[in-house]
């Protein structure tokens, strides 16, 4: 479940705090990178 402040990594396809690969991390609510 996505909550405000959570980040979703499009590359990994899951919610994470930080994407080591640095690919397409978007804000779960605003959709801004």
N, CA, C and O atoms as a Tripos MOL2 file, in Angstrom:
@<TRIPOS>MOLECULE
protein
  132   131    33     0     0
PROTEIN
NO_CHARGES

@<TRIPOS>ATOM
      1 N           0.8410   -1.2040    0.0000 N.3       1 UNK1
      2 CA          0.0000    0.0000    0.0000 C.3       1 UNK1
      3 C           0.8750    1.2530    0.0000 C.2       1 UNK1
      4 O           1.7350    1.4370    0.8620 O.2       1 UNK1
      5 N           0.6280    2.1030   -0.9910 N.am      2 UNK2
      6 CA          1.4130    3.3260   -1.0940 C.3       2 UNK2
      7 C           0.8390    4.4060   -0.1990 C.2       2 UNK2
      8 O          -0.3720    4.6270   -0.1650 O.2       2 UNK2
      9 N           1.7190    5.0750    0.5240 N.am      3 UNK3
     10 CA          1.2920    6.1970    1.3500 C.3       3 UNK3
     11 C           2.0960    7.4200    0.9730 C.2       3 UNK3
     12 O           3.1580    7.3120    0.3590 O.2       3 UNK3
     13 N           1.5870    8.5860    1.3420 N.am      4 UNK4
     14 CA          2.2920    9.8150    1.0220 C.3       4 UNK4
     15 C           3.7050    9.7850    1.5930 C.2       4 UNK4
     16 O           3.9000    9.4920    2.7730 O.2       4 UNK4
     17 N           4.6820   10.0860    0.7550 N.am      5 UNK5
     18 CA          6.0650   10.0770    1.2070 C.3       5 UNK5
     19 C           6.8050    8.8050    0.7930 C.2       5 UNK5
     20 O           8.0350    8.7600    0.7870 O.2       5 UNK5
     21 N           6.0240    7.7670    0.4450 N.am      6 UNK6
     22 CA          6.6420    6.5360   -0.0260 C.3       6 UNK6
     23 C           7.1290    6.7080   -1.4590 C.2       6 UNK6
     24 O           6.5930    7.5280   -2.2040 O.2       6 UNK6
     25 N           8.1300    5.9470   -1.8410 N.am      7 UNK7
     26 CA          8.6390    6.0250   -3.1980 C.3       7 UNK7
     27 C           8.4800    4.6860   -3.9050 C.2       7 UNK7
     28 O           8.6440    3.6280   -3.2990 O.2       7 UNK7
     29 N           8.1570    4.7460   -5.1950 N.am      8 UNK8
     30 CA          7.9650    3.5410   -5.9820 C.3       8 UNK8
     31 C           8.9890    3.5050   -7.1040 C.2       8 UNK8
     32 O           9.0760    4.4440   -7.8960 O.2       8 UNK8
     33 N           9.7580    2.4360   -7.1780 N.am      9 UNK9
     34 CA         10.7550    2.3090   -8.2340 C.3       9 UNK9
     35 C          10.1610    1.5460   -9.4000 C.2       9 UNK9
     36 O           9.8440    0.3640   -9.2740 O.2       9 UNK9
     37 N          10.0050    2.2190  -10.5440 N.am     10 UNK10
     38 CA          9.4220    1.6050  -11.7310 C.3      10 UNK10
     39 C          10.2920    0.4520  -12.2210 C.2      10 UNK10
     40 O           9.7860   -0.5740  -12.6760 O.2      10 UNK10
     41 N          11.6100    0.6360  -12.1210 N.am     11 UNK11
     42 CA         12.5310   -0.3990  -12.5870 C.3      11 UNK11
     43 C          12.4310   -1.6780  -11.7630 C.2      11 UNK11
     44 O          12.4470   -2.7830  -12.3060 O.2      11 UNK11
     45 N          12.3270   -1.5160  -10.4420 N.am     12 UNK12
     46 CA         12.2620   -2.6820   -9.5520 C.3      12 UNK12
     47 C          10.8300   -3.1840   -9.4070 C.2      12 UNK12
     48 O          10.5970   -4.3540   -9.1030 O.2      12 UNK12
     49 N           9.8720   -2.2800   -9.6290 N.am     13 UNK13
     50 CA          8.4670   -2.6460   -9.5310 C.3      13 UNK13
     51 C           7.9880   -2.8010   -8.1040 C.2      13 UNK13
     52 O           7.0360   -3.5330   -7.8350 O.2      13 UNK13
     53 N           8.6560   -2.1040   -7.1830 N.am     14 UNK14
     54 CA          8.2240   -2.1930   -5.7980 C.3      14 UNK14
     55 C           8.5430   -0.9160   -5.0470 C.2      14 UNK14
     56 O           9.3030   -0.0700   -5.5170 O.2      14 UNK14
     57 N           7.9450   -0.7910   -3.8660 N.am     15 UNK15
     58 CA          8.1670    0.3830   -3.0360 C.3      15 UNK15
     59 C           9.4680    0.2640   -2.2750 C.2      15 UNK15
     60 O           9.7130   -0.7280   -1.5890 O.2      15 UNK15
     61 N          10.3040    1.2880   -2.4010 N.am     16 UNK16
     62 CA         11.5710    1.2840   -1.6880 C.3      16 UNK16
     63 C          11.9170    2.6860   -1.2340 C.2      16 UNK16
     64 O          11.3810    3.6650   -1.7510 O.2      16 UNK16
     65 N          12.8160    2.7810   -0.2650 N.am     17 UNK17
     66 CA         13.2600    4.0890    0.2090 C.3      17 UNK17
     67 C          14.3240    4.6490   -0.7190 C.2      17 UNK17
     68 O          14.4160    5.8610   -0.9170 O.2      17 UNK17
     69 N          15.1320    3.7520   -1.2900 N.am     18 UNK18
     70 CA         16.1930    4.1940   -2.1760 C.3      18 UNK18
     71 C          16.4750    3.1140   -3.2100 C.2      18 UNK18
     72 O          16.6000    1.9380   -2.8710 O.2      18 UNK18
     73 N          16.5750    3.5190   -4.4720 N.am     19 UNK19
     74 CA         16.8550    2.5520   -5.5340 C.3      19 UNK19
     75 C          18.3380    2.5670   -5.8660 C.2      19 UNK19
     76 O          18.8350    3.5500   -6.4150 O.2      19 UNK19
     77 N          19.0650    1.4800   -5.5380 N.am     20 UNK20
     78 CA         20.4910    1.4140   -5.7960 C.3      20 UNK20
     79 C          20.8240    1.5430   -7.2770 C.2      20 UNK20
     80 O          21.8900    2.0380   -7.6400 O.2      20 UNK20
     81 N          19.9210    1.1010   -8.1130 N.am     21 UNK21
     82 CA         20.1410    1.1830   -9.5570 C.3      21 UNK21
     83 C          19.8800    2.5980  -10.0670 C.2      21 UNK21
     84 O          20.3260    2.9730  -11.1520 O.2      21 UNK21
     85 N          19.1500    3.3770   -9.2680 N.am     22 UNK22
     86 CA         18.8750    4.7620   -9.6350 C.3      22 UNK22
     87 C          17.9210    4.9000  -10.8010 C.2      22 UNK22
     88 O          18.0200    5.8470  -11.5810 O.2      22 UNK22
     89 N          16.9880    3.9530  -10.9260 N.am     23 UNK23
     90 CA         16.0790    3.9910  -12.0580 C.3      23 UNK23
     91 C          14.6630    4.4040  -11.6710 C.2      23 UNK23
     92 O          14.0250    3.7730  -10.8280 O.2      23 UNK23
     93 N          14.1890    5.4680  -12.2960 N.am     24 UNK24
     94 CA         12.7860    5.8520  -12.2410 C.3      24 UNK24
     95 C          12.1340    5.7540  -10.8730 C.2      24 UNK24
     96 O          11.1540    5.0310  -10.6970 O.2      24 UNK24
     97 N          12.6710    6.4700   -9.9170 N.am     25 UNK25
     98 CA         12.0180    6.5250   -8.6130 C.3      25 UNK25
     99 C          11.0050    7.6700   -8.6440 C.2      25 UNK25
    100 O          11.3780    8.8260   -8.8430 O.2      25 UNK25
    101 N           9.7480    7.3550   -8.4510 N.am     26 UNK26
    102 CA          8.7150    8.3780   -8.5090 C.3      26 UNK26
    103 C           7.9800    8.4760   -7.1830 C.2      26 UNK26
    104 O           7.8460    7.4940   -6.4520 O.2      26 UNK26
    105 N           7.5110    9.6680   -6.8910 N.am     27 UNK27
    106 CA          6.7340    9.8510   -5.6720 C.3      27 UNK27
    107 C           5.3990    9.1270   -5.8230 C.2      27 UNK27
    108 O           4.7090    9.2880   -6.8300 O.2      27 UNK27
    109 N           5.0450    8.3410   -4.8330 N.am     28 UNK28
    110 CA          3.8560    7.5050   -4.9010 C.3      28 UNK28
    111 C           2.5760    8.3200   -5.0760 C.2      28 UNK28
    112 O           1.6170    7.8520   -5.6900 O.2      28 UNK28
    113 N           2.5620    9.5240   -4.5440 N.am     29 UNK29
    114 CA          1.3530   10.3350   -4.5920 C.3      29 UNK29
    115 C           1.3610   11.3100   -5.7680 C.2      29 UNK29
    116 O           0.4120   11.3540   -6.5510 O.2      29 UNK29
    117 N           2.4430   12.0940   -5.8890 N.am     30 UNK30
    118 CA          2.4650   13.1470   -6.8990 C.3      30 UNK30
    119 C           2.9070   12.6440   -8.2630 C.2      30 UNK30
    120 O           2.5880   13.2500   -9.2860 O.2      30 UNK30
    121 N           3.6490   11.5230   -8.2790 N.am     31 UNK31
    122 CA          4.1090   10.9800   -9.5420 C.3      31 UNK31
    123 C           5.3090   11.7180  -10.1000 C.2      31 UNK31
    124 O           5.6990   11.5110  -11.2500 O.2      31 UNK31
    125 N           5.9010   12.5920   -9.2710 N.am     32 UNK32
    126 CA          7.0590   13.3630   -9.7150 C.3      32 UNK32
    127 C           8.3330   12.5990   -9.4000 C.2      32 UNK32
    128 O           8.4520   11.9900   -8.3370 O.2      32 UNK32
    129 N           9.2800   12.6320  -10.3200 N.am     33 UNK33
    130 CA         10.5460   11.9350  -10.1070 C.3      33 UNK33
    131 C          11.3080   12.5960   -8.9790 C.2      33 UNK33
    132 O          12.4080   12.1590   -8.6380 O.2      33 UNK33
@<TRIPOS>BOND
     1     1     2 1
     2     2     3 1
     3     3     4 2
     4     3     5 am
     5     5     6 1
     6     6     7 1
     7     7     8 2
     8     7     9 am
     9     9    10 1
    10    10    11 1
    11    11    12 2
    12    11    13 am
    13    13    14 1
    14    14    15 1
    15    15    16 2
    16    15    17 am
    17    17    18 1
    18    18    19 1
    19    19    20 2
    20    19    21 am
    21    21    22 1
    22    22    23 1
    23    23    24 2
    24    23    25 am
    25    25    26 1
    26    26    27 1
    27    27    28 2
    28    27    29 am
    29    29    30 1
    30    30    31 1
    31    31    32 2
    32    31    33 am
    33    33    34 1
    34    34    35 1
    35    35    36 2
    36    35    37 am
    37    37    38 1
    38    38    39 1
    39    39    40 2
    40    39    41 am
    41    41    42 1
    42    42    43 1
    43    43    44 2
    44    43    45 am
    45    45    46 1
    46    46    47 1
    47    47    48 2
    48    47    49 am
    49    49    50 1
    50    50    51 1
    51    51    52 2
    52    51    53 am
    53    53    54 1
    54    54    55 1
    55    55    56 2
    56    55    57 am
    57    57    58 1
    58    58    59 1
    59    59    60 2
    60    59    61 am
    61    61    62 1
    62    62    63 1
    63    63    64 2
    64    63    65 am
    65    65    66 1
    66    66    67 1
    67    67    68 2
    68    67    69 am
    69    69    70 1
    70    70    71 1
    71    71    72 2
    72    71    73 am
    73    73    74 1
    74    74    75 1
    75    75    76 2
    76    75    77 am
    77    77    78 1
    78    78    79 1
    79    79    80 2
    80    79    81 am
    81    81    82 1
    82    82    83 1
    83    83    84 2
    84    83    85 am
    85    85    86 1
    86    86    87 1
    87    87    88 2
    88    87    89 am
    89    89    90 1
    90    90    91 1
    91    91    92 2
    92    91    93 am
    93    93    94 1
    94    94    95 1
    95    95    96 2
    96    95    97 am
    97    97    98 1
    98    98    99 1
    99    99   100 2
   100    99   101 am
   101   101   102 1
   102   102   103 1
   103   103   104 2
   104   103   105 am
   105   105   106 1
   106   106   107 1
   107   107   108 2
   108   107   109 am
   109   109   110 1
   110   110   111 1
   111   111   112 2
   112   111   113 am
   113   113   114 1
   114   114   115 1
   115   115   116 2
   116   115   117 am
   117   117   118 1
   118   118   119 1
   119   119   120 2
   120   119   121 am
   121   121   122 1
   122   122   123 1
   123   123   124 2
   124   123   125 am
   125   125   126 1
   126   126   127 1
   127   127   128 2
   128   127   129 am
   129   129   130 1
   130   130   131 1
   131   131   132 2
@<TRIPOS>SUBSTRUCTURE
     1 UNK1         2 RESIDUE 1 A UNK
     2 UNK2         6 RESIDUE 1 A UNK
     3 UNK3        10 RESIDUE 1 A UNK
     4 UNK4        14 RESIDUE 1 A UNK
     5 UNK5        18 RESIDUE 1 A UNK
     6 UNK6        22 RESIDUE 1 A UNK
     7 UNK7        26 RESIDUE 1 A UNK
     8 UNK8        30 RESIDUE 1 A UNK
     9 UNK9        34 RESIDUE 1 A UNK
    10 UNK10       38 RESIDUE 1 A UNK
    11 UNK11       42 RESIDUE 1 A UNK
    12 UNK12       46 RESIDUE 1 A UNK
    13 UNK13       50 RESIDUE 1 A UNK
    14 UNK14       54 RESIDUE 1 A UNK
    15 UNK15       58 RESIDUE 1 A UNK
    16 UNK16       62 RESIDUE 1 A UNK
    17 UNK17       66 RESIDUE 1 A UNK
    18 UNK18       70 RESIDUE 1 A UNK
    19 UNK19       74 RESIDUE 1 A UNK
    20 UNK20       78 RESIDUE 1 A UNK
    21 UNK21       82 RESIDUE 1 A UNK
    22 UNK22       86 RESIDUE 1 A UNK
    23 UNK23       90 RESIDUE 1 A UNK
    24 UNK24       94 RESIDUE 1 A UNK
    25 UNK25       98 RESIDUE 1 A UNK
    26 UNK26      102 RESIDUE 1 A UNK
    27 UNK27      106 RESIDUE 1 A UNK
    28 UNK28      110 RESIDUE 1 A UNK
    29 UNK29      114 RESIDUE 1 A UNK
    30 UNK30      118 RESIDUE 1 A UNK
    31 UNK31      122 RESIDUE 1 A UNK
    32 UNK32      126 RESIDUE 1 A UNK
    33 UNK33      130 RESIDUE 1 A UNK
